Amino acid sequence: MSSTDQDFRDEFKPLHIPAHYMPADSDQDKIIYALAQIDEGTADEVAAEISRHDSSVDIEYFKTKAASTLNILYGKGLIKGITKDGVLRYNLSKITKGNDGSIDPELLAPGLD
């Protein structure tokens, strides 16, 4: 595998979503963890969630850092975002409810009666 292939894989690998908040984690891991906790939100809401887990963090720093990090991840297609009231709200595209639809057997194998 060439160096550029590995670089691409490193750059666009799926996100690791931490199971717990850890003060020693990277800023990106803290931001992803906070976004997972709130399901959907702005950079400011993510920073507020981080401060709920760790009162010693500089919330203004995390507002700026979250805005930058979320924008980069969104640009790479690693997280989703939707615009509501002119504001981009980020999410991790988690499936939160099961599919309640059904499958039409005729669509799977038409004409096989």
N, CA, C and O atoms as CSV, one atom per row, in Angstrom:
chain,resi,resn,atom,element,x,y,z
A,1,MET,N,N,0.846,-1.168,0.000
A,1,MET,CA,C,0.000,0.000,0.000
A,1,MET,C,C,0.895,1.236,0.000
A,1,MET,O,O,1.871,1.327,0.745
A,2,SER,N,N,0.530,2.176,-0.855
A,2,SER,CA,C,1.345,3.379,-0.956
A,2,SER,C,C,1.091,4.313,0.221
A,2,SER,O,O,0.095,4.193,0.935
A,3,SER,N,N,2.007,5.230,0.398
A,3,SER,CA,C,1.900,6.201,1.486
A,3,SER,C,C,0.627,7.034,1.348
A,3,SER,O,O,-0.023,7.344,2.347
A,4,THR,N,N,0.270,7.395,0.120
A,4,THR,CA,C,-0.931,8.213,-0.071
A,4,THR,C,C,-2.193,7.424,0.272
A,4,THR,O,O,-3.155,8.005,0.775
A,5,ASP,N,N,-2.215,6.121,0.013
A,5,ASP,CA,C,-3.363,5.300,0.398
A,5,ASP,C,C,-3.510,5.287,1.917
A,5,ASP,O,O,-4.619,5.427,2.434
A,6,GLN,N,N,-2.420,5.121,2.622
A,6,GLN,CA,C,-2.472,5.095,4.088
A,6,GLN,C,C,-2.859,6.461,4.636
A,6,GLN,O,O,-3.629,6.560,5.591
A,7,ASP,N,N,-2.326,7.508,4.030
A,7,ASP,CA,C,-2.686,8.863,4.452
A,7,ASP,C,C,-4.188,9.092,4.301
A,7,ASP,O,O,-4.824,9.671,5.181
A,8,PHE,N,N,-4.752,8.633,3.178
A,8,PHE,CA,C,-6.190,8.779,2.949
A,8,PHE,C,C,-6.976,8.008,4.004
A,8,PHE,O,O,-7.935,8.531,4.571
A,9,ARG,N,N,-6.579,6.785,4.262
A,9,ARG,CA,C,-7.280,5.970,5.267
A,9,ARG,C,C,-7.211,6.611,6.653
A,9,ARG,O,O,-8.193,6.600,7.395
A,10,ASP,N,N,-6.063,7.162,6.996
A,10,ASP,CA,C,-5.916,7.828,8.287
A,10,ASP,C,C,-6.799,9.071,8.366
A,10,ASP,O,O,-7.395,9.357,9.404
A,11,GLU,N,N,-6.875,9.799,7.262
A,11,GLU,CA,C,-7.630,11.052,7.231
A,11,GLU,C,C,-9.141,10.825,7.290
A,11,GLU,O,O,-9.860,11.624,7.889
A,12,PHE,N,N,-9.624,9.756,6.683
A,12,PHE,CA,C,-11.062,9.544,6.553
A,12,PHE,C,C,-11.566,8.286,7.252
A,12,PHE,O,O,-12.601,7.739,6.871
A,13,LYS,N,N,-10.847,7.825,8.265
A,13,LYS,CA,C,-11.304,6.660,9.008
A,13,LYS,C,C,-12.541,7.033,9.822
A,13,LYS,O,O,-12.715,8.196,10.183
A,14,PRO,N,N,-13.393,6.065,10.110
A,14,PRO,CA,C,-14.585,6.370,10.911
A,14,PRO,C,C,-14.207,6.954,12.267
A,14,PRO,O,O,-13.154,6.647,12.825
A,15,LEU,N,N,-15.083,7.795,12.775
A,15,LEU,CA,C,-14.837,8.422,14.069
A,15,LEU,C,C,-14.923,7.417,15.196
A,15,LEU,O,O,-15.759,6.512,15.187
A,16,HIS,N,N,-14.054,7.589,16.156
A,16,HIS,CA,C,-14.143,6.845,17.409
A,16,HIS,C,C,-14.951,7.719,18.355
A,16,HIS,O,O,-14.593,8.870,18.603
A,17,ILE,N,N,-16.037,7.176,18.881
A,17,ILE,CA,C,-16.864,7.932,19.817
A,17,ILE,C,C,-16.579,7.405,21.213
A,17,ILE,O,O,-16.935,6.270,21.533
A,18,PRO,N,N,-15.941,8.218,22.047
A,18,PRO,CA,C,-15.604,7.765,23.398
A,18,PRO,C,C,-16.858,7.403,24.195
A,18,PRO,O,O,-17.892,8.059,24.076
A,19,ALA,N,N,-16.753,6.367,24.994
A,19,ALA,CA,C,-17.880,5.926,25.823
A,19,ALA,C,C,-18.033,6.770,27.076
A,19,ALA,O,O,-19.120,6.839,27.650
A,20,HIS,N,N,-16.957,7.408,27.503
A,20,HIS,CA,C,-16.968,8.204,28.732
A,20,HIS,C,C,-16.172,9.483,28.506
A,20,HIS,O,O,-15.292,9.533,27.647
A,21,TYR,N,N,-16.484,10.505,29.275
A,21,TYR,CA,C,-15.694,11.736,29.230
A,21,TYR,C,C,-14.426,11.512,30.039
A,21,TYR,O,O,-14.483,11.089,31.193
A,22,MET,N,N,-13.303,11.792,29.437
A,22,MET,CA,C,-12.012,11.668,30.108
A,22,MET,C,C,-11.264,12.988,29.948
A,22,MET,O,O,-10.983,13.398,28.821
A,23,PRO,N,N,-10.939,13.657,31.043
A,23,PRO,CA,C,-10.228,14.933,30.955
A,23,PRO,C,C,-8.914,14.848,30.172
A,23,PRO,O,O,-8.483,15.839,29.583
A,24,ALA,N,N,-8.285,13.694,30.160
A,24,ALA,CA,C,-7.004,13.541,29.453
A,24,ALA,C,C,-7.176,13.290,27.955
A,24,ALA,O,O,-6.185,13.268,27.226
A,25,ASP,N,N,-8.411,13.100,27.478
A,25,ASP,CA,C,-8.634,12.855,26.052
A,25,ASP,C,C,-8.252,14.081,25.225
A,25,ASP,O,O,-8.112,15.186,25.748
A,26,SER,N,N,-8.088,13.857,23.928
A,26,SER,CA,C,-7.820,14.970,23.016
A,26,SER,C,C,-9.047,15.873,22.953
A,26,SER,O,O,-10.155,15.456,23.289
A,27,ASP,N,N,-8.840,17.100,22.524
A,27,ASP,CA,C,-9.973,18.016,22.371
A,27,ASP,C,C,-11.005,17.445,21.406
A,27,ASP,O,O,-12.207,17.555,21.646
A,28,GLN,N,N,-10.542,16.834,20.312
A,28,GLN,CA,C,-11.486,16.261,19.351
A,28,GLN,C,C,-12.329,15.179,20.008
A,28,GLN,O,O,-13.542,15.144,19.802
A,29,ASP,N,N,-11.725,14.302,20.789
A,29,ASP,CA,C,-12.498,13.251,21.460
A,29,ASP,C,C,-13.511,13.848,22.430
A,29,ASP,O,O,-14.628,13.343,22.542
A,30,LYS,N,N,-13.139,14.906,23.125
A,30,LYS,CA,C,-14.078,15.569,24.037
A,30,LYS,C,C,-15.259,16.150,23.252
A,30,LYS,O,O,-16.408,16.054,23.683
A,31,ILE,N,N,-14.967,16.743,22.117
A,31,ILE,CA,C,-16.006,17.350,21.280
A,31,ILE,C,C,-16.935,16.283,20.723
A,31,ILE,O,O,-18.154,16.459,20.733
A,32,ILE,N,N,-16.382,15.185,20.240
A,32,ILE,CA,C,-17.203,14.104,19.703
A,32,ILE,C,C,-18.052,13.478,20.807
A,32,ILE,O,O,-19.230,13.186,20.603
A,33,TYR,N,N,-17.451,13.276,21.966
A,33,TYR,CA,C,-18.199,12.725,23.100
A,33,TYR,C,C,-19.377,13.639,23.444
A,33,TYR,O,O,-20.502,13.169,23.619
A,34,ALA,N,N,-19.116,14.943,23.540
A,34,ALA,CA,C,-20.175,15.890,23.896
A,34,ALA,C,C,-21.278,15.903,22.843
A,34,ALA,O,O,-22.457,15.950,23.191
A,35,LEU,N,N,-20.917,15.863,21.567
A,35,LEU,CA,C,-21.922,15.837,20.506
A,35,LEU,C,C,-22.772,14.576,20.605
A,35,LEU,O,O,-23.986,14.622,20.405
A,36,ALA,N,N,-22.134,13.456,20.912
A,36,ALA,CA,C,-22.889,12.208,21.072
A,36,ALA,C,C,-23.875,12.300,22.230
A,36,ALA,O,O,-24.959,11.718,22.173
A,37,GLN,N,N,-23.509,13.021,23.268
A,37,GLN,CA,C,-24.378,13.147,24.434
A,37,GLN,C,C,-25.606,13.997,24.152
A,37,GLN,O,O,-26.685,13.721,24.676
A,38,ILE,N,N,-25.453,15.027,23.331
A,38,ILE,CA,C,-26.585,15.919,23.063
A,38,ILE,C,C,-27.333,15.545,21.788
A,38,ILE,O,O,-28.351,16.164,21.479
A,39,ASP,N,N,-26.862,14.559,21.044
A,39,ASP,CA,C,-27.460,14.073,19.796
A,39,ASP,C,C,-27.298,15.047,18.633
A,39,ASP,O,O,-26.890,14.637,17.546
A,40,GLU,N,N,-27.605,16.314,18.834
A,40,GLU,CA,C,-27.512,17.310,17.776
A,40,GLU,C,C,-27.280,18.664,18.426
A,40,GLU,O,O,-27.889,18.982,19.447
A,41,GLY,N,N,-26.393,19.464,17.829
A,41,GLY,CA,C,-26.188,20.774,18.420
A,41,GLY,C,C,-25.185,21.628,17.670
A,41,GLY,O,O,-24.519,21.179,16.737
A,42,THR,N,N,-25.102,22.862,18.106
A,42,THR,CA,C,-24.146,23.815,17.563
A,42,THR,C,C,-22.820,23.665,18.308
A,42,THR,O,O,-22.728,22.944,19.301
A,43,ALA,N,N,-21.816,24.345,17.819
A,43,ALA,CA,C,-20.519,24.320,18.499
A,43,ALA,C,C,-20.645,24.868,19.917
A,43,ALA,O,O,-20.023,24.339,20.838
A,44,ASP,N,N,-21.437,25.917,20.104
A,44,ASP,CA,C,-21.623,26.478,21.444
A,44,ASP,C,C,-22.302,25.481,22.374
A,44,ASP,O,O,-21.950,25.399,23.551
A,45,GLU,N,N,-23.264,24.726,21.868
A,45,GLU,CA,C,-23.948,23.723,22.691
A,45,GLU,C,C,-23.016,22.573,23.047
A,45,GLU,O,O,-23.084,22.026,24.147
A,46,VAL,N,N,-22.145,22.211,22.109
A,46,VAL,CA,C,-21.150,21.172,22.383
A,46,VAL,C,C,-20.195,21.655,23.481
A,46,VAL,O,O,-19.884,20.902,24.405
A,47,ALA,N,N,-19.733,22.898,23.385
A,47,ALA,CA,C,-18.839,23.449,24.409
A,47,ALA,C,C,-19.525,23.478,25.772
A,47,ALA,O,O,-18.897,23.183,26.788
A,48,ALA,N,N,-20.802,23.829,25.798
A,48,ALA,CA,C,-21.554,23.848,27.061
A,48,ALA,C,C,-21.652,22.444,27.644
A,48,ALA,O,O,-21.563,22.267,28.859
A,49,GLU,N,N,-21.835,21.448,26.786
A,49,GLU,CA,C,-21.901,20.058,27.267
A,49,GLU,C,C,-20.554,19.630,27.847
A,49,GLU,O,O,-20.513,18.951,28.873
A,50,ILE,N,N,-19.473,20.011,27.213
A,50,ILE,CA,C,-18.143,19.694,27.750
A,50,ILE,C,C,-17.988,20.316,29.135
A,50,ILE,O,O,-17.485,19.670,30.053
A,51,SER,N,N,-18.418,21.564,29.288
A,51,SER,CA,C,-18.267,22.237,30.582
A,51,SER,C,C,-19.132,21.599,31.666
A,51,SER,O,O,-18.824,21.726,32.852
A,52,ARG,N,N,-20.206,20.918,31.280
A,52,ARG,CA,C,-21.020,20.192,32.264
A,52,ARG,C,C,-20.266,18.970,32.816
A,52,ARG,O,O,-20.494,18.544,33.949
A,53,HIS,N,N,-19.372,18.423,31.999
A,53,HIS,CA,C,-18.599,17.252,32.420
A,53,HIS,C,C,-17.296,17.643,33.106
A,53,HIS,O,O,-16.731,16.866,33.874
A,54,ASP,N,N,-16.825,18.857,32.821
A,54,ASP,CA,C,-15.542,19.290,33.367
A,54,ASP,C,C,-15.586,20.803,33.574
A,54,ASP,O,O,-15.379,21.573,32.636
A,55,SER,N,N,-15.856,21.217,34.799
A,55,SER,CA,C,-16.016,22.645,35.087
A,55,SER,C,C,-14.706,23.421,34.976
A,55,SER,O,O,-14.710,24.651,35.000
A,56,SER,N,N,-13.591,22.712,34.856
A,56,SER,CA,C,-12.306,23.413,34.770
A,56,SER,C,C,-11.941,23.835,33.349
A,56,SER,O,O,-10.939,24.523,33.156
A,57,VAL,N,N,-12.735,23.437,32.349
A,57,VAL,CA,C,-12.390,23.790,30.969
A,57,VAL,C,C,-12.717,25.254,30.686
A,57,VAL,O,O,-13.608,25.841,31.300
A,58,ASP,N,N,-11.988,25.814,29.756
A,58,ASP,CA,C,-12.236,27.177,29.288
A,58,ASP,C,C,-13.304,27.102,28.206
A,58,ASP,O,O,-13.018,26.708,27.075
A,59,ILE,N,N,-14.539,27.479,28.550
A,59,ILE,CA,C,-15.658,27.317,27.619
A,59,ILE,C,C,-15.472,28.149,26.356
A,59,ILE,O,O,-15.876,27.715,25.278
A,60,GLU,N,N,-14.878,29.325,26.459
A,60,GLU,CA,C,-14.656,30.159,25.267
A,60,GLU,C,C,-13.675,29.472,24.317
A,60,GLU,O,O,-13.853,29.505,23.100
A,61,TYR,N,N,-12.642,28.852,24.880
A,61,TYR,CA,C,-11.699,28.086,24.058
A,61,TYR,C,C,-12.428,26.962,23.343
A,61,TYR,O,O,-12.225,26.748,22.147
A,62,PHE,N,N,-13.286,26.235,24.074
A,62,PHE,CA,C,-13.974,25.100,23.462
A,62,PHE,C,C,-15.046,25.525,22.469
A,62,PHE,O,O,-15.361,24.760,21.558
A,63,LYS,N,N,-15.615,26.708,22.611
A,63,LYS,CA,C,-16.549,27.199,21.592
A,63,LYS,C,C,-15.814,27.352,20.259
A,63,LYS,O,O,-16.308,26.939,19.210
A,64,THR,N,N,-14.628,27.955,20.325
A,64,THR,CA,C,-13.822,28.143,19.117
A,64,THR,C,C,-13.306,26.816,18.583
A,64,THR,O,O,-13.378,26.552,17.383
A,65,LYS,N,N,-12.786,25.982,19.478
A,65,LYS,CA,C,-12.233,24.685,19.073
A,65,LYS,C,C,-13.327,23.782,18.507
A,65,LYS,O,O,-13.104,23.102,17.505
A,66,ALA,N,N,-14.506,23.765,19.133
A,66,ALA,CA,C,-15.612,22.939,18.647
A,66,ALA,C,C,-16.065,23.419,17.274
A,66,ALA,O,O,-16.328,22.598,16.396
A,67,ALA,N,N,-16.161,24.725,17.071
A,67,ALA,CA,C,-16.569,25.257,15.770
A,67,ALA,C,C,-15.610,24.800,14.682
A,67,ALA,O,O,-16.035,24.361,13.613
A,68,SER,N,N,-14.326,24.904,14.958
A,68,SER,CA,C,-13.316,24.498,13.987
A,68,SER,C,C,-13.349,22.983,13.741
A,68,SER,O,O,-13.378,22.537,12.594
A,69,THR,N,N,-13.346,22.208,14.812
A,69,THR,CA,C,-13.308,20.749,14.701
A,69,THR,C,C,-14.552,20.215,14.009
A,69,THR,O,O,-14.452,19.377,13.113
A,70,LEU,N,N,-15.724,20.691,14.416
A,70,LEU,CA,C,-16.969,20.212,13.812
A,70,LEU,C,C,-17.040,20.588,12.337
A,70,LEU,O,O,-17.526,19.803,11.522
A,71,ASN,N,N,-16.563,21.776,11.987
A,71,ASN,CA,C,-16.552,22.198,10.594
A,71,ASN,C,C,-15.640,21.292,9.758
A,71,ASN,O,O,-15.998,20.911,8.644
A,72,ILE,N,N,-14.481,20.954,10.286
A,72,ILE,CA,C,-13.557,20.072,9.565
A,72,ILE,C,C,-14.162,18.686,9.394
A,72,ILE,O,O,-14.128,18.123,8.299
A,73,LEU,N,N,-14.714,18.134,10.469
A,73,LEU,CA,C,-15.322,16.802,10.385
A,73,LEU,C,C,-16.511,16.792,9.434
A,73,LEU,O,O,-16.712,15.828,8.695
A,74,TYR,N,N,-17.292,17.853,9.452
A,74,TYR,CA,C,-18.436,17.977,8.544
A,74,TYR,C,C,-17.947,18.059,7.097
A,74,TYR,O,O,-18.509,17.416,6.210
A,75,GLY,N,N,-16.913,18.840,6.865
A,75,GLY,CA,C,-16.356,18.971,5.521
A,75,GLY,C,C,-15.829,17.659,4.961
A,75,GLY,O,O,-15.865,17.439,3.750
A,76,LYS,N,N,-15.344,16.795,5.827
A,76,LYS,CA,C,-14.843,15.483,5.411
A,76,LYS,C,C,-15.964,14.458,5.276
A,76,LYS,O,O,-15.740,13.344,4.803
A,77,GLY,N,N,-17.164,14.837,5.689
A,77,GLY,CA,C,-18.285,13.905,5.627
A,77,GLY,C,C,-18.300,12.906,6.775
A,77,GLY,O,O,-18.982,11.885,6.692
A,78,LEU,N,N,-17.559,13.183,7.844
A,78,LEU,CA,C,-17.492,12.256,8.965
A,78,LEU,C,C,-18.619,12.475,9.979
A,78,LEU,O,O,-18.913,11.595,10.788
A,79,ILE,N,N,-19.243,13.648,9.928
A,79,ILE,CA,C,-20.441,13.919,10.720
A,79,ILE,C,C,-21.440,14.612,9.802
A,79,ILE,O,O,-21.079,15.087,8.726
A,80,LYS,N,N,-22.668,14.665,10.224
A,80,LYS,CA,C,-23.717,15.305,9.428
A,80,LYS,C,C,-24.053,16.658,10.027
A,80,LYS,O,O,-23.700,16.955,11.168
A,81,GLY,N,N,-24.723,17.454,9.260
A,81,GLY,CA,C,-25.195,18.743,9.735
A,81,GLY,C,C,-26.456,19.133,8.999
A,81,GLY,O,O,-26.618,18.837,7.815
A,82,ILE,N,N,-27.342,19.795,9.706
A,82,ILE,CA,C,-28.549,20.317,9.084
A,82,ILE,C,C,-28.697,21.768,9.518
A,82,ILE,O,O,-28.355,22.134,10.643
A,83,THR,N,N,-29.207,22.575,8.619
A,83,THR,CA,C,-29.407,23.979,8.929
A,83,THR,C,C,-30.823,24.181,9.442
A,83,THR,O,O,-31.797,23.842,8.771
A,84,LYS,N,N,-30.919,24.733,10.633
A,84,LYS,CA,C,-32.202,25.067,11.244
A,84,LYS,C,C,-32.140,26.528,11.644
A,84,LYS,O,O,-31.244,26.944,12.378
A,85,ASP,N,N,-33.092,27.300,11.160
A,85,ASP,CA,C,-33.143,28.732,11.474
A,85,ASP,C,C,-31.834,29.435,11.139
A,85,ASP,O,O,-31.399,30.331,11.863
A,86,GLY,N,N,-31.212,29.028,10.045
A,86,GLY,CA,C,-29.984,29.666,9.592
A,86,GLY,C,C,-28.725,29.265,10.329
A,86,GLY,O,O,-27.665,29.848,10.104
A,87,VAL,N,N,-28.825,28.269,11.215
A,87,VAL,CA,C,-27.677,27.825,12.009
A,87,VAL,C,C,-27.406,26.354,11.703
A,87,VAL,O,O,-28.326,25.536,11.687
A,88,LEU,N,N,-26.138,26.024,11.460
A,88,LEU,CA,C,-25.766,24.641,11.198
A,88,LEU,C,C,-25.696,23.875,12.512
A,88,LEU,O,O,-24.951,24.236,13.423
A,89,ARG,N,N,-26.489,22.809,12.589
A,89,ARG,CA,C,-26.531,21.953,13.775
A,89,ARG,C,C,-25.934,20.604,13.368
A,89,ARG,O,O,-26.379,19.981,12.404
A,90,TYR,N,N,-24.939,20.172,14.105
A,90,TYR,CA,C,-24.211,18.952,13.785
A,90,TYR,C,C,-24.816,17.748,14.503
A,90,TYR,O,O,-25.437,17.881,15.557
A,91,ASN,N,N,-24.617,16.554,13.898
A,91,ASN,CA,C,-25.018,15.318,14.551
A,91,ASN,C,C,-24.160,14.182,14.024
A,91,ASN,O,O,-23.455,14.326,13.025
A,92,LEU,N,N,-24.232,13.060,14.708
A,92,LEU,CA,C,-23.414,11.900,14.341
A,92,LEU,C,C,-24.169,10.898,13.477
A,92,LEU,O,O,-23.664,9.809,13.203
A,93,SER,N,N,-25.370,11.257,13.049
A,93,SER,CA,C,-26.196,10.380,12.205
A,93,SER,C,C,-26.487,9.052,12.872
A,93,SER,O,O,-26.533,8.014,12.212
A,94,LYS,N,N,-26.683,9.086,14.170
A,94,LYS,CA,C,-27.003,7.844,14.860
A,94,LYS,C,C,-28.445,7.460,14.543
A,94,LYS,O,O,-29.321,8.319,14.449
A,95,ILE,N,N,-28.677,6.178,14.381
A,95,ILE,CA,C,-30.042,5.691,14.213
A,95,ILE,C,C,-30.635,5.597,15.606
A,95,ILE,O,O,-30.163,4.832,16.447
A,96,THR,N,N,-31.675,6.382,15.839
A,96,THR,CA,C,-32.246,6.433,17.183
A,96,THR,C,C,-33.587,5.728,17.287
A,96,THR,O,O,-34.092,5.532,18.392
A,97,LYS,N,N,-34.178,5.340,16.155
A,97,LYS,CA,C,-35.413,4.560,16.197
A,97,LYS,C,C,-35.385,3.561,15.059
A,97,LYS,O,O,-34.830,3.820,13.992
A,98,GLY,N,N,-35.984,2.437,15.304
A,98,GLY,CA,C,-35.990,1.363,14.314
A,98,GLY,C,C,-36.873,1.700,13.132
A,98,GLY,O,O,-37.782,2.524,13.229
A,99,ASN,N,N,-36.593,1.050,12.012
A,99,ASN,CA,C,-37.406,1.196,10.820
A,99,ASN,C,C,-38.754,0.550,11.083
A,99,ASN,O,O,-38.822,-0.637,11.402
A,100,ASP,N,N,-39.823,1.315,10.952
A,100,ASP,CA,C,-41.140,0.757,11.205
A,100,ASP,C,C,-41.871,0.397,9.918
A,100,ASP,O,O,-43.056,0.065,9.944
A,101,GLY,N,N,-41.176,0.461,8.812
A,101,GLY,CA,C,-41.771,0.120,7.525
A,101,GLY,C,C,-41.717,-1.373,7.265
A,101,GLY,O,O,-41.196,-2.147,8.068
A,102,SER,N,N,-42.262,-1.752,6.139
A,102,SER,CA,C,-42.220,-3.161,5.751
A,102,SER,C,C,-41.679,-3.250,4.332
A,102,SER,O,O,-41.588,-2.251,3.619
A,103,ILE,N,N,-41.332,-4.438,3.949
A,103,ILE,CA,C,-40.783,-4.674,2.622
A,103,ILE,C,C,-41.852,-5.339,1.769
A,103,ILE,O,O,-42.491,-6.304,2.189
A,104,ASP,N,N,-42.034,-4.811,0.570
A,104,ASP,CA,C,-42.965,-5.409,-0.379
A,104,ASP,C,C,-42.231,-6.567,-1.063
A,104,ASP,O,O,-41.293,-6.339,-1.827
A,105,PRO,N,N,-42.658,-7.826,-0.789
A,105,PRO,CA,C,-41.960,-8.971,-1.370
A,105,PRO,C,C,-41.921,-8.919,-2.892
A,105,PRO,O,O,-41.005,-9.471,-3.500
A,106,GLU,N,N,-42.892,-8.270,-3.515
A,106,GLU,CA,C,-42.936,-8.162,-4.973
A,106,GLU,C,C,-41.771,-7.313,-5.499
A,106,GLU,O,O,-41.315,-7.509,-6.626
A,107,LEU,N,N,-41.297,-6.372,-4.681
A,107,LEU,CA,C,-40.165,-5.543,-5.101
A,107,LEU,C,C,-38.845,-6.310,-5.040
A,107,LEU,O,O,-37.902,-6.003,-5.769
A,108,LEU,N,N,-38.792,-7.316,-4.157
A,108,LEU,CA,C,-37.561,-8.089,-4.008
A,108,LEU,C,C,-37.379,-9.068,-5.168
A,108,LEU,O,O,-36.276,-9.213,-5.695
A,109,ALA,N,N,-38.435,-9.721,-5.552
A,109,ALA,CA,C,-38.375,-10.712,-6.642
A,109,ALA,C,C,-39.671,-10.657,-7.429
A,109,ALA,O,O,-40.537,-11.517,-7.261
A,110,PRO,N,N,-39.815,-9.647,-8.294
A,110,PRO,CA,C,-41.056,-9.521,-9.040
A,110,PRO,C,C,-41.325,-10.739,-9.911
A,110,PRO,O,O,-40.427,-11.285,-10.552
A,111,GLY,N,N,-42.589,-11.147,-9.914
A,111,GLY,CA,C,-43.014,-12.229,-10.786
A,111,GLY,C,C,-42.716,-13.626,-10.285
A,111,GLY,O,O,-42.952,-14.588,-11.016
A,112,LEU,N,N,-42.206,-13.784,-9.069
A,112,LEU,CA,C,-41.920,-15.118,-8.535
A,112,LEU,C,C,-43.064,-15.544,-7.622
A,112,LEU,O,O,-42.943,-15.467,-6.399
A,113,ASP,N,N,-44.137,-15.977,-8.190
A,113,ASP,CA,C,-45.299,-16.446,-7.406
A,113,ASP,C,C,-45.320,-17.942,-7.310
A,113,ASP,O,O,-46.221,-18.508,-6.691
